[in-house]
Amino acid sequence: MRVFVAIELAPVWQEKITKATYPLRQTLRGKWVEQHNLHLTLAFIGEVKDTDSQVIAQQLKIAIAPIRTFELVLGNIVTLPPKSPRLIAFSFKPSADFLRLQQAVINSLKKIKIPASSLKPHLTLVRLKSPLFKSTLPVMPALNIKFTVNQLSLMQSTLTPKGPVYKRLEALKLSSKAPQGPLRPNIAICIINPKNEVLLIKHREHIKEYWQFPQGGVKTGDSFEQTVKHELKEELGLLNIHILKLRERIYKYNWPKKLIRTGQDLEKKGYIGQEQSLAIVKVNEIRPKLTPDPREAAAVHWFPISRVMKALNPIRRPMGKLAMVELNKMITKGS
């Protein structure tokens, strides 16, 4: 599917923009965006798999969690791309809030290795069949239309002979209050065997058929290597391992309130989420002996790499994406 990140506009603002650009519509020939389709494009991603769209939505939701609602003002008419422009759009007047949101989106996509278009954020008005010389662009004053941004949308774009059809995949709301509190140091452990299968565990609290990597909190004074060995010994009875790679503090997320496990007193310690590192671990046997601690792992299963992302709990998929990228690199190099 073809996806992008957008700020959707209320019908009243779509109508105002259409009326304000009426003079341009009379002089410029091209494919004008229909009024009900007007939106602000923050990042164009392109073709992705269905599972990747879920990961993108979850990662964006986490990235924008600390960002409050704010007001945005449309800027001047611009042409894109800079060379041989075929698109006329409105820019935005820069503000600290908007730049923070933009950077959060860019960083969240980079973390899960999802490339996005380098085009500046914009509101597309018309697409042209041939490049436009800037000297031929009619002069139009800035509209100074101001509106409140309270959510992002992950959108799907389906190309048809009559033009693109847009569908909202997920609405990602900004916060009215920024969350306060520390993140718990944690490490996710991706274990691979000689058949290139990955070990996942099903936590005792998971009612649905969702799986996750073994993981554990990093205690003060412990190294990541010590934590990996301790967690695998205590949770799975796994001793003979080889740590192939460690990537420290690569992913942050806030816990949904309903998922905070008060039995571990995490909420009392003030944690609002986790800052995760990743360990890639190899075992020499296809089916090493495991003695899972039922308090931590109600079930264990070896999954082919191709099935890992679908099996993971949605909240675990951003880290899963990072792990699969590292794993595929190693397999390609013959590690």
Helices and strands as residue ranges (DSSP letters): E 2-8, H 11-20, H 22-27, E 31-32, G 35-37, E 39-47, H 50-63, E 70-80, E 87-92, H 96-111, E 123-127, G 134-136, E 146-149, E 151-158, E 165-173, E 183-192, E 197-202, E 215-217, H 224-236, E 242-254, G 257-259, G 262-264, E 273-282, E 299-304, H 305-311, G 314-316, H 317-333
